[in-house]
Amino acid sequence: MDGYGALLRSAVPDGIDARREAAFLMCGIAFLRAPALSPGERRERMDAALQRLKLRGPDESGCFAGSDFVAGHTRLAIIDLKGGHQPIRDPSGRWVLVFNGEIYNYRELRARLAGRWDFRDDSDTEVLLAGLVTEGAGFVERLDGMWAFVLHDVASGALLLSRDRFGKKPLYYRREHGLFACASELPALAALVPDAAPTEDAAGIADYFRYGYALPGTTCLAGVREVMPAHTLRLGADGSMAQERYWAPSVEPWTGSFGEAAEQVRELLTQAVRRRQLASDVEVGAFLSGGVDSTTVCALAQASGFGRLRTFTAGFAEPTFDERAPAARAAAELGTLHTAEEISPDIAATLATELPRRMGQPFGDSSLVPSALVASVAAQQVKVVLTGDGSDEIFGGYARYAGRLLRQRYRRLPAPLRSIIERSVLATPEPYAHHSGSLLKRAHLFVRLAREDRDAYIGPPAIRKETLAQLVPGLGAGNSMPDLPWPEDPDELRHMLMMDCLVYLPQDILQKVDRATMMFSLEARSPFLDKALFEFVIRLPRQWHFSGLRGKRLLRAAMEGRVPDFIWDRRKQGFASPVGHWLRNWLGDELLALVDANDTGVVDAAGLRALLSEHRAGRADHSQPLWLSYSYLRWRADAAG
């Protein structure tokens, strides 16, 4: 544990230790066009931005400066360890590209472009440049992978920005007074525009307290936006800007049988795992929790013929938040080389303080902490990991889906009987345990769901409406949702599944995984978010995903006999943090210190103190609203400092 702790401590406050400076982490990109600045000032700002992106790409960094712009890149070498240097230019010098990501089908694309481009290296970066130059923006539709890139036409001054279909790789931008800046992370963007003081965006903050994150295309910072997933953004030399969707998957119903669908899912998922193992010149490991999703990915990876897979997990001492035992059992049955670590309170406390600073805006998912810790464990042995992200959204794995099905049946009961049930449940204090290990906890969650108004579903609400009113009274309207890439579905549950793919997945899950892994120079790949797999599954009847109140029926049919049997009987747990316990101790003290020392912004200090007092007394579990408050106030304190 000493080596693990030293690695974490060195990474969090100041930088990277000597072992990881040699190689580790994916890439970071930045671009600044500012005609009013001197070349020296543009370069100085870019150097500051790249320093903040160093953990995203510690292998090397590079810059290219033009007459009014500078492009920068930090690199984690995964493919073509000797080539792939960035920024990259075409032979004529007209086009400059900075790119963050992996293009899994780059070899096929290279063969397609071979007659029109004289390739100088074997990287996916040059394939991307060649395709964009020869075929234009439409080339992104051919890409299979994850990416964020900026292509600059030096001759015309035009810019093309793009993000992958699911939004795995981030790209934020700011435009003002003839200046345009963009970067992979918000702290790097702030370094490019240091004279723009961080100001809260009222609509973004409203979305944050309602959902726990900013909605697609927006941020919590005034004047700062993000390129939308599955979109390209064009910035003309005349200042015109247009963002357009390049991918809208078909939802036309599939006409085959359930058995045929299960076979197709198995084949597509097997191919997706293998593709993500092949697209690397370094060893690929995997996160393993012992749940359905990660175990499925690990089983397929272990069986793919690349040797014994290295798997990793981290857990807490609190039993209902600890998945080390099922992970170890799954690893033993699969035959992987497994590493597990316990997350100590002092390391958790360090990360809980540091991570809001690295996010650059409030972020309400406390599982960011254990995600970063398991990434730190894996980063000591590998540079790339496979994850199970995306499975819950496309195969119906979340408890809220079962809760919605149960609520439909529950509301058929007579109103007096429902009232008795709800009073009985709420008369007992809500426990701090994770809902997977507590029937009473699940009962409390269900009663809340049953009492909800039938608002149009955008994403899972971060906190109850009555708590929201107490904590942030007078909260204004949020941002409007972007246009849907598919027709609105009248089926309530299918609508939830599709909205979670559009909103919750990119804005919460993928953002969390990107920052957690990038903090330790580790690249994460998600086979469940394979384009072909998603395009197939989204066309299937939602009833195929549920057996009674249990989700993932189709995934089970596809993978039964190929993964250990015990995982199908485990309750879904998720990689959660014991925030409720922390708030009774050190985290509650830190939260009070933030309230005492700073202007609390939109948060009502008296309301927050009342929630914390009730939580610490054991009368209710207010973990989520208190964590939302902590993340928000921590961010405000850092911005003010």
CORRAVEN-V751888 format. One record per residue. N is the residue number from 1. SS is DSSP state (hx for helix, st for strand, lp for the rest). PHI is phi as a letter, one per 30 degrees, with the letter a starting at -180 (none if undefined). OMEGA is omega in whole degrees, -180 to 180 (999 if undefined). Layout:
n: {N & N}
ss: {SS & SS}
phi: {PHI & PHI}
omega: {OMEGA & OMEGA}
This chain:
n: {1 & 2 & 3 & 4 & 5 & 6 & 7 & 8 & 9 & 10 & 11 & 12 & 13 & 14 & 15 & 16 & 17 & 18 & 19 & 20 & 21 & 22 & 23 & 24 & 25 & 26 & 27 & 28 & 29 & 30 & 31 & 32 & 33 & 34 & 35 & 36 & 37 & 38 & 39 & 40 & 41 & 42 & 43 & 44 & 45 & 46 & 47 & 48 & 49 & 50 & 51 & 52 & 53 & 54 & 55 & 56 & 57 & 58 & 59 & 60 & 61 & 62 & 63 & 64 & 65 & 66 & 67 & 68 & 69 & 70 & 71 & 72 & 73 & 74 & 75 & 76 & 77 & 78 & 79 & 80 & 81 & 82 & 83 & 84 & 85 & 86 & 87 & 88 & 89 & 90 & 91 & 92 & 93 & 94 & 95 & 96 & 97 & 98 & 99 & 100 & 101 & 102 & 103 & 104 & 105 & 106 & 107 & 108 & 109 & 110 & 111 & 112 & 113 & 114 & 115 & 116 & 117 & 118 & 119 & 120 & 121 & 122 & 123 & 124 & 125 & 126 & 127 & 128 & 129 & 130 & 131 & 132 & 133 & 134 & 135 & 136 & 137 & 138 & 139 & 140 & 141 & 142 & 143 & 144 & 145 & 146 & 147 & 148 & 149 & 150 & 151 & 152 & 153 & 154 & 155 & 156 & 157 & 158 & 159 & 160 & 161 & 162 & 163 & 164 & 165 & 166 & 167 & 168 & 169 & 170 & 171 & 172 & 173 & 174 & 175 & 176 & 177 & 178 & 179 & 180 & 181 & 182 & 183 & 184 & 185 & 186 & 187 & 188 & 189 & 190 & 191 & 192 & 193 & 194 & 195 & 196 & 197 & 198 & 199 & 200 & 201 & 202 & 203 & 204 & 205 & 206 & 207 & 208 & 209 & 210 & 211 & 212 & 213 & 214 & 215 & 216 & 217 & 218 & 219 & 220 & 221 & 222 & 223 & 224 & 225 & 226 & 227 & 228 & 229 & 230 & 231 & 232 & 233 & 234 & 235 & 236 & 237 & 238 & 239 & 240 & 241 & 242 & 243 & 244 & 245 & 246 & 247 & 248 & 249 & 250 & 251 & 252 & 253 & 254 & 255 & 256 & 257 & 258 & 259 & 260 & 261 & 262 & 263 & 264 & 265 & 266 & 267 & 268 & 269 & 270 & 271 & 272 & 273 & 274 & 275 & 276 & 277 & 278 & 279 & 280 & 281 & 282 & 283 & 284 & 285 & 286 & 287 & 288 & 289 & 290 & 291 & 292 & 293 & 294 & 295 & 296 & 297 & 298 & 299 & 300 & 301 & 302 & 303 & 304 & 305 & 306 & 307 & 308 & 309 & 310 & 311 & 312 & 313 & 314 & 315 & 316 & 317 & 318 & 319 & 320 & 321 & 322 & 323 & 324 & 325 & 326 & 327 & 328 & 329 & 330 & 331 & 332 & 333 & 334 & 335 & 336 & 337 & 338 & 339 & 340 & 341 & 342 & 343 & 344 & 345 & 346 & 347 & 348 & 349 & 350 & 351 & 352 & 353 & 354 & 355 & 356 & 357 & 358 & 359 & 360 & 361 & 362 & 363 & 364 & 365 & 366 & 367 & 368 & 369 & 370 & 371 & 372 & 373 & 374 & 375 & 376 & 377 & 378 & 379 & 380 & 381 & 382 & 383 & 384 & 385 & 386 & 387 & 388 & 389 & 390 & 391 & 392 & 393 & 394 & 395 & 396 & 397 & 398 & 399 & 400 & 401 & 402 & 403 & 404 & 405 & 406 & 407 & 408 & 409 & 410 & 411 & 412 & 413 & 414 & 415 & 416 & 417 & 418 & 419 & 420 & 421 & 422 & 423 & 424 & 425 & 426 & 427 & 428 & 429 & 430 & 431 & 432 & 433 & 434 & 435 & 436 & 437 & 438 & 439 & 440 & 441 & 442 & 443 & 444 & 445 & 446 & 447 & 448 & 449 & 450 & 451 & 452 & 453 & 454 & 455 & 456 & 457 & 458 & 459 & 460 & 461 & 462 & 463 & 464 & 465 & 466 & 467 & 468 & 469 & 470 & 471 & 472 & 473 & 474 & 475 & 476 & 477 & 478 & 479 & 480 & 481 & 482 & 483 & 484 & 485 & 486 & 487 & 488 & 489 & 490 & 491 & 492 & 493 & 494 & 495 & 496 & 497 & 498 & 499 & 500 & 501 & 502 & 503 & 504 & 505 & 506 & 507 & 508 & 509 & 510 & 511 & 512 & 513 & 514 & 515 & 516 & 517 & 518 & 519 & 520 & 521 & 522 & 523 & 524 & 525 & 526 & 527 & 528 & 529 & 530 & 531 & 532 & 533 & 534 & 535 & 536 & 537 & 538 & 539 & 540 & 541 & 542 & 543 & 544 & 545 & 546 & 547 & 548 & 549 & 550 & 551 & 552 & 553 & 554 & 555 & 556 & 557 & 558 & 559 & 560 & 561 & 562 & 563 & 564 & 565 & 566 & 567 & 568 & 569 & 570 & 571 & 572 & 573 & 574 & 575 & 576 & 577 & 578 & 579 & 580 & 581 & 582 & 583 & 584 & 585 & 586 & 587 & 588 & 589 & 590 & 591 & 592 & 593 & 594 & 595 & 596 & 597 & 598 & 599 & 600 & 601 & 602 & 603 & 604 & 605 & 606 & 607 & 608 & 609 & 610 & 611 & 612 & 613 & 614 & 615 & 616 & 617 & 618 & 619 & 620 & 621 & 622 & 623 & 624 & 625 & 626 & 627 & 628 & 629 & 630 & 631 & 632 & 633 & 634 & 635 & 636 & 637 & 638 & 639 & 640 & 641}
ss: {lp & hx & hx & hx & hx & hx & hx & hx & hx & hx & hx & hx & hx & lp & lp & lp & lp & hx & hx & hx & hx & lp & lp & lp & lp & lp & lp & st & st & st & st & st & st & st & lp & lp & lp & lp & hx & hx & hx & hx & hx & hx & hx & hx & hx & hx & hx & hx & hx & hx & lp & hx & hx & hx & lp & st & lp & st & st & st & st & st & st & lp & lp & lp & st & st & st & st & st & st & st & lp & lp & lp & lp & lp & lp & lp & lp & lp & lp & lp & lp & st & st & lp & lp & lp & lp & lp & st & st & st & st & st & st & st & st & st & lp & lp & hx & hx & hx & hx & hx & hx & hx & hx & hx & hx & hx & lp & lp & lp & lp & lp & lp & lp & hx & hx & hx & hx & hx & hx & hx & hx & hx & hx & hx & hx & lp & hx & hx & hx & hx & hx & hx & lp & lp & st & st & st & st & st & st & st & st & st & lp & lp & lp & lp & lp & st & st & st & st & st & lp & lp & lp & lp & lp & lp & lp & lp & st & st & st & st & st & lp & lp & st & st & st & st & st & lp & lp & hx & hx & hx & hx & hx & hx & hx & lp & lp & lp & lp & lp & lp & lp & st & lp & hx & hx & hx & hx & hx & hx & hx & hx & hx & hx & lp & lp & lp & lp & lp & lp & lp & lp & lp & st & lp & lp & st & st & st & lp & lp & lp & lp & st & st & st & st & st & lp & lp & lp & lp & lp & st & st & st & st & st & lp & lp & lp & lp & lp & lp & lp & lp & lp & lp & lp & lp & hx & hx & hx & hx & hx & hx & hx & hx & hx & hx & hx & hx & hx & hx & hx & hx & hx & hx & hx & hx & hx & lp & lp & lp & lp & lp & st & st & st & st & lp & lp & lp & lp & hx & hx & hx & hx & hx & hx & hx & hx & hx & hx & hx & lp & lp & lp & lp & lp & lp & lp & st & st & st & st & st & st & lp & lp & lp & hx & hx & hx & lp & lp & hx & hx & hx & hx & hx & hx & hx & hx & hx & hx & hx & lp & lp & st & st & st & st & st & st & lp & lp & hx & hx & hx & hx & hx & hx & hx & hx & hx & hx & hx & hx & hx & hx & hx & lp & lp & lp & lp & lp & lp & lp & lp & hx & hx & hx & hx & hx & hx & hx & hx & hx & hx & hx & lp & lp & lp & lp & lp & st & st & st & st & lp & lp & lp & hx & hx & hx & hx & hx & lp & lp & lp & hx & hx & hx & hx & hx & hx & hx & hx & hx & hx & hx & hx & lp & lp & lp & lp & hx & hx & hx & hx & hx & hx & hx & hx & hx & hx & hx & hx & lp & lp & lp & lp & lp & lp & lp & lp & hx & hx & hx & lp & hx & hx & hx & hx & hx & hx & hx & hx & hx & hx & hx & hx & hx & lp & lp & lp & lp & lp & lp & lp & lp & lp & lp & lp & lp & lp & hx & hx & hx & hx & hx & hx & hx & lp & lp & lp & lp & lp & lp & lp & lp & lp & lp & lp & lp & lp & lp & lp & lp & lp & lp & lp & lp & hx & hx & hx & hx & hx & hx & hx & hx & hx & hx & hx & hx & hx & hx & hx & hx & hx & hx & hx & hx & hx & hx & hx & hx & hx & hx & hx & lp & lp & lp & lp & st & st & st & st & hx & hx & hx & lp & hx & hx & hx & hx & hx & hx & hx & lp & lp & lp & lp & hx & hx & hx & hx & lp & st & lp & lp & st & lp & lp & hx & hx & hx & hx & hx & hx & hx & st & lp & lp & st & lp & hx & hx & hx & hx & hx & lp & lp & lp & lp & lp & lp & lp & lp & lp & hx & hx & hx & hx & hx & lp & lp & hx & hx & hx & hx & hx & hx & hx & hx & hx & hx & hx & hx & lp & lp & lp & lp & lp & lp & lp & hx & hx & hx & hx & hx & hx & hx & hx & hx & hx & hx & hx & lp & lp & lp & lp & lp & lp & hx & hx & hx & hx & hx & hx & hx & hx & hx & hx & hx & hx & hx & hx & hx & hx & hx & hx & lp}
phi: {none & d & d & d & d & d & d & d & d & d & d & d & d & b & l & b & d & d & d & c & d & d & a & k & j & d & c & b & b & a & b & b & c & b & e & d & c & d & e & d & d & d & d & d & d & d & e & d & d & d & d & d & c & d & d & d & a & d & d & a & b & a & b & b & c & c & d & b & b & b & c & b & a & c & b & c & d & c & b & h & d & c & c & i & d & b & e & c & b & d & e & d & i & d & c & b & b & b & b & b & k & b & c & d & c & d & d & d & d & d & d & d & c & e & d & c & a & c & d & c & b & c & c & d & d & d & d & d & d & d & d & d & d & d & c & i & d & d & d & d & d & d & d & b & l & b & a & b & b & b & c & c & c & d & d & c & i & d & b & b & c & a & b & d & e & c & i & d & c & d & a & c & b & b & b & a & h & i & c & b & b & b & a & d & b & d & d & d & d & d & d & d & b & d & d & c & d & d & c & d & c & e & d & d & d & d & d & e & d & d & c & j & a & d & d & e & i & b & b & d & c & d & i & c & b & b & d & d & e & i & b & c & b & c & b & d & d & d & j & d & b & b & b & b & d & c & b & b & d & d & c & d & e & d & c & d & c & d & d & d & d & d & d & d & d & e & d & d & d & d & d & d & d & d & d & d & d & d & d & a & c & b & d & c & c & a & d & b & c & i & d & d & d & d & d & d & d & d & d & d & d & d & d & d & j & c & j & d & d & d & b & b & b & b & b & c & d & d & e & d & c & c & c & d & d & d & d & d & d & d & d & d & d & d & i & d & d & c & b & b & b & c & d & d & e & d & d & d & d & d & d & e & d & d & d & e & d & d & d & i & a & e & b & c & c & d & d & e & d & d & d & d & d & d & d & d & d & d & d & d & b & b & c & b & b & c & b & c & d & j & d & d & d & c & c & i & c & d & d & d & d & d & d & d & d & d & d & e & d & d & d & d & d & e & e & d & d & d & d & d & d & d & d & d & d & d & d & c & e & d & d & d & d & d & d & d & c & b & d & d & d & d & d & d & d & d & d & e & d & d & d & d & d & d & d & d & d & c & a & d & d & d & b & d & d & d & d & e & d & d & d & b & d & i & d & d & d & c & d & d & d & d & d & d & d & b & d & d & c & d & d & e & d & d & e & d & e & d & d & d & d & d & c & d & d & d & d & c & d & d & d & d & d & d & d & d & d & d & d & b & h & b & c & c & b & b & e & d & c & d & e & d & d & d & d & d & d & d & d & d & d & d & d & d & c & b & c & i & c & c & d & i & e & d & d & d & d & d & c & d & i & c & b & e & d & d & d & d & c & d & d & d & c & i & c & c & c & d & d & e & d & d & d & d & b & d & d & d & d & d & d & d & d & d & d & d & c & b & d & d & i & d & d & d & d & d & d & d & d & d & d & d & d & d & d & d & d & i & d & a & c & c & e & d & d & d & d & e & d & d & d & d & d & d & d & d & d & d & d & d & d}
omega: {-178 & 180 & 179 & 179 & 179 & 178 & -179 & -177 & 180 & -177 & -171 & -172 & -164 & -176 & -171 & 179 & -171 & -178 & -175 & 177 & -178 & -179 & 169 & 173 & 178 & -170 & 171 & -180 & 177 & 179 & 179 & 170 & -175 & -177 & -177 & -179 & 175 & 177 & 180 & -180 & 176 & -180 & 179 & 178 & 179 & 178 & 178 & 179 & -179 & 176 & 178 & 178 & -172 & -180 & 176 & -178 & -175 & -176 & 178 & 173 & -179 & 178 & 168 & -177 & 174 & -175 & -179 & -176 & 172 & 179 & -178 & -175 & 169 & -167 & 163 & -174 & 179 & -179 & 180 & -173 & 180 & -179 & 176 & -178 & -179 & -5 & -179 & 179 & 174 & -177 & -179 & -178 & -177 & -173 & 178 & -177 & 165 & -167 & 176 & 177 & 176 & 175 & -172 & -179 & -174 & 179 & 176 & 178 & 178 & 179 & 179 & -176 & -169 & -178 & -176 & -175 & 177 & -174 & -178 & 177 & -175 & -176 & 173 & 179 & -179 & 175 & 178 & 179 & -178 & -179 & -180 & -179 & -175 & -175 & 178 & -175 & 179 & 180 & -178 & 180 & 180 & -174 & 172 & -178 & 177 & -175 & 162 & -179 & 173 & 176 & -178 & 173 & -175 & -177 & -176 & -176 & -178 & 178 & 173 & 177 & 179 & 172 & -178 & -171 & -175 & 180 & 179 & -179 & -173 & 173 & -179 & -180 & 175 & 178 & 179 & 173 & 178 & -180 & 172 & -180 & 174 & -177 & -179 & -178 & -177 & 177 & 177 & 177 & 178 & 178 & 178 & -180 & -172 & -179 & 177 & -178 & 180 & -179 & -179 & 170 & -172 & -179 & 179 & 178 & 177 & 177 & -179 & -178 & 177 & -173 & -177 & -178 & 174 & 180 & -176 & 178 & -175 & 171 & 175 & -177 & 178 & 177 & -178 & 179 & 172 & 172 & -177 & 170 & 178 & 180 & 165 & 178 & 178 & 175 & -178 & 178 & 179 & 179 & 179 & -179 & 178 & 178 & -177 & 179 & 178 & -177 & 175 & -174 & 178 & 175 & 177 & -174 & 176 & -171 & -180 & -179 & 177 & 180 & 177 & 178 & 179 & 179 & 179 & 178 & 180 & -179 & -179 & -180 & 176 & 179 & -179 & 178 & -178 & 180 & -179 & 172 & -178 & -174 & -179 & 172 & 176 & -178 & 179 & 176 & -179 & 168 & -180 & 179 & -173 & 173 & -175 & -170 & -178 & 179 & 176 & 180 & -178 & 179 & 180 & 179 & 180 & -177 & -172 & 175 & 180 & -177 & -178 & -178 & 172 & -180 & -171 & 172 & 174 & -176 & 179 & 177 & 179 & -169 & -175 & 177 & -174 & -180 & -177 & -178 & 177 & 177 & 179 & 179 & 178 & 179 & 180 & -180 & 179 & -179 & 180 & 173 & -166 & 175 & 179 & 178 & 172 & -180 & -178 & -179 & -177 & 178 & 176 & -180 & 178 & -179 & 179 & 178 & -173 & -172 & 176 & 178 & -179 & 179 & 179 & 176 & 179 & 179 & -167 & -178 & -177 & 177 & 170 & -178 & 179 & 177 & 177 & -178 & 178 & 175 & 179 & 177 & -178 & -175 & 177 & -175 & -177 & 177 & -177 & 175 & 170 & 179 & 177 & -177 & 177 & -177 & -178 & -177 & -176 & -180 & 174 & -174 & -174 & 179 & -180 & 176 & 176 & 178 & 179 & 176 & -180 & -180 & 178 & 179 & -178 & -176 & 174 & 178 & 176 & -178 & 179 & 180 & 178 & -179 & 179 & -180 & -176 & 178 & -180 & 180 & -175 & 177 & 179 & -179 & 180 & -178 & 178 & -175 & 173 & -175 & 180 & -178 & -177 & 177 & 180 & 178 & 180 & 179 & 177 & 180 & -178 & 179 & 177 & 180 & -178 & -178 & -178 & 169 & -179 & 175 & 174 & -174 & 173 & 178 & 179 & 180 & -178 & -179 & -180 & -177 & -179 & 177 & 178 & 180 & 179 & -174 & -178 & -179 & 178 & 179 & -176 & 179 & 178 & 178 & 175 & 179 & 173 & 179 & 179 & 179 & 180 & 178 & 179 & -175 & -179 & 177 & -174 & -175 & 178 & 175 & 178 & -180 & -176 & 178 & 177 & 176 & -175 & -172 & -173 & -177 & -179 & -172 & 179 & -170 & -175 & 175 & 178 & -177 & 179 & -178 & -178 & -179 & -179 & 178 & -179 & 174 & -177 & 178 & 179 & 179 & -171 & -179 & 180 & 179 & 173 & -176 & -177 & 179 & -179 & -178 & 176 & -172 & -176 & -179 & -173 & 178 & -177 & 179 & -180 & -179 & -173 & 172 & -170 & 178 & -178 & 178 & 175 & 177 & -178 & 179 & 178 & 179 & -179 & -170 & -178 & -177 & -180 & 176 & 180 & -175 & -172 & -175 & -178 & -178 & 179 & 173 & 178 & -178 & -175 & -176 & -173 & 177 & 175 & -175 & 179 & 178 & -180 & -177 & 176 & -177 & -170 & -178 & 175 & 177 & 179 & 179 & 178 & 178 & 178 & 178 & -178 & -170 & -171 & 167 & -173 & 175 & -177 & -178 & 176 & -174 & -179 & 178 & 179 & 180 & -180 & 178 & -180 & 179 & 179 & 179 & -177 & 178 & 179 & -178 & 180 & 176 & 178 & -175 & -174 & 178 & 179 & 176 & 176 & 180 & -180 & -179 & 179 & -178 & 176 & 178 & 179 & -180 & 179 & 180 & -180 & -177 & 999}
